Amino acid sequence: MWERSQFPRDVMRMAPHLAAHGGSATASQARAVEYLLPSAPAGVAETRSLVRAQLTRWDLTHLTDDCLIIVSELVTNVIRHGGSAYTLRLEDRADRLYGEVFDPGDGVPFQRSPGVDALSGRGLQIVGAVADEWGVARADHGKLVWFTVSSTG
C-alpha cells in the first residue's frame, strides 16, 4: 500500500480524513471503504484489485465485472486528465453499490462523440451503459465522478 509521505502536501489536504492512514482503507461506516491512491499507470490495475477484493468481502461478487469496467474507465480518466492522486470510495447501500472517484483536477469530464476510428474517448459512454446511474459533482479542491450499480439483480 502507499505511504503518506509519497503524496504531495496538497493531496493530503484534499483528503484530510485519510491523512493519518496513507493509502490504507478506512471504514467510516460498516459497509464503506475509501482508498487514497497515486495517479500512476499502475493505479488502474491496483484499483481493480482493491475493488475485486472488497466486493468479495461484502459477498457482492455478482457485481464485480460491471464495477471493474466502471472503475477502470474512471481511474483511467483521472490518470490522463486529473491530479497527482485520487480517492476511490465504495459503499454497500443494501440494494445498490455506490462508488465515487475523487481527484483534484479542474476539468469536468463529459461524454464525447468520438469518430468510428477513434482510439479513445468512449470511457464515459461505457460508464453510462454499465452503471444504473452516474454523474459528476464539483467538490472542494476538485471533482468527483460517482456511480451506482443495483445489487439486487
C-alpha positions in Angstrom: 0.0 0.0 0.0 1.1 3.6 -0.5 2.7 5.6 2.3 1.5 9.1 3.3 5.0 10.5 2.6 4.6 9.6 -1.1 1.8 12.2 -1.6 2.3 15.9 -2.1 1.0 18.1 0.8 -1.9 19.4 -1.4 -3.1 15.9 -2.0 -3.3 15.2 1.8 -5.3 18.4 2.2 -7.8 17.2 -0.3 -8.4 14.1 1.7 -7.7 15.1 5.3 -9.6 12.1 6.7 -7.0 9.8 5.1 -4.0 11.8 6.1 -3.3 9.6 9.1 -3.8 6.4 7.1 -1.8 6.9 3.9 -3.2 4.6 1.3 -4.8 2.2 3.6 -8.6 1.6 3.6 -10.7 3.3 6.1 -14.3 2.5 7.1 -16.4 5.4 8.2 -19.4 3.0 8.1 -19.5 -0.7 8.5 -20.1 -1.1 4.7 -17.9 1.7 3.3 -14.3 1.8 2.3 -12.1 4.5 0.9 -8.6 4.4 -0.6 -6.2 7.2 -1.5 -4.0 6.2 -4.4 -1.4 7.8 -6.6 -2.3 8.8 -10.1 0.0 6.4 -12.0 -0.4 3.9 -14.8 -0.2 1.0 -12.3 -3.1 2.6 -10.5 -5.7 1.1 -12.8 -4.7 -2.5 -12.0 -4.3 -1.8 -8.3 -7.7 -0.2 -8.1 -9.3 -3.2 -9.9 -7.6 -5.5 -7.4 -8.9 -3.4 -4.5 -12.5 -3.4 -5.9 -12.5 -7.1 -6.6 -11.2 -7.9 -3.0 -13.8 -5.5 -1.4 -16.7 -6.9 -3.3 -15.6 -10.4 -2.3 -15.5 -9.4 1.3 -19.0 -7.9 1.0 -20.3 -11.0 -0.8 -21.1 -8.9 -3.9 -19.1 -10.8 -6.4 -22.0 -10.7 -8.9 -21.2 -7.0 -9.3 -17.5 -7.5 -9.9 -17.5 -7.4 -13.8 -19.6 -4.2 -14.0 -17.8 -2.4 -11.2 -14.4 -3.3 -12.7 -15.4 -1.8 -16.1 -16.7 1.4 -14.5 -13.8 1.9 -12.1 -11.2 1.2 -14.8 -12.7 3.9 -17.0 -13.0 6.4 -14.3 -9.5 5.8 -13.0 -8.0 5.9 -16.5 -9.6 9.4 -16.9 -8.0 10.5 -13.6 -4.6 9.3 -14.7 -4.9 11.0 -18.1 -6.6 14.3 -17.0 -6.6 14.6 -13.2 -4.1 15.4 -10.5 -1.4 13.5 -8.7 -3.7 11.2 -6.7 -7.3 10.1 -6.4 -9.6 8.8 -3.8 -11.8 5.7 -4.5 -14.9 5.2 -2.3 -17.2 2.3 -2.3 -20.4 1.9 -0.2 -22.7 -1.0 0.1 -26.1 0.6 0.4 -28.2 -2.5 0.8 -29.9 -2.5 -2.6 -27.1 -0.9 -4.6 -23.4 -0.3 -4.6 -22.4 3.3 -4.7 -18.9 4.3 -5.8 -17.0 7.5 -6.5 -13.7 8.6 -7.7 -12.4 12.0 -6.5 -9.5 13.8 -8.0 -8.1 17.4 -7.6 -8.2 18.1 -11.3 -10.0 21.2 -12.5 -11.6 19.8 -15.7 -15.1 18.3 -15.6 -15.5 15.1 -17.6 -18.1 15.0 -20.4 -19.3 12.4 -22.8 -17.6 12.7 -26.2 -18.8 11.6 -29.6 -15.6 10.0 -31.0 -15.4 9.0 -34.6 -15.6 5.4 -35.6 -11.9 5.1 -35.9 -11.0 7.0 -32.7 -8.9 5.0 -30.3 -10.2 6.8 -27.2 -13.0 9.0 -25.9 -15.6 6.4 -25.1 -15.0 5.9 -21.4 -18.0 7.8 -20.1 -20.2 6.2 -22.7 -19.1 2.8 -21.3 -19.7 4.0 -17.8 -23.2 5.2 -18.8 -24.0 1.9 -20.4 -22.9 -0.2 -17.4 -23.9 1.9 -14.4 -27.5 2.3 -13.3 -26.8 5.9 -12.6 -23.7 8.1 -12.7 -22.8 11.8 -12.5 -20.2 14.4 -11.9 -20.1 16.8 -8.9 -17.7 19.6 -8.1 -16.2 19.3 -4.7 -13.7 21.2 -2.5 -10.4 21.1 -4.3 -11.6 19.1 -7.2 -14.4 16.9 -8.5 -15.9 13.5 -8.1 -17.5 11.1 -10.5 -20.0 8.8 -8.9 -21.9 5.8 -10.0 -24.4 3.2 -8.7 -25.0 -0.4 -9.6 -28.0 -2.3 -8.4 -27.1 -5.2 -6.1 -30.5 -6.9 -6.3 -30.2 -8.1 -9.8 
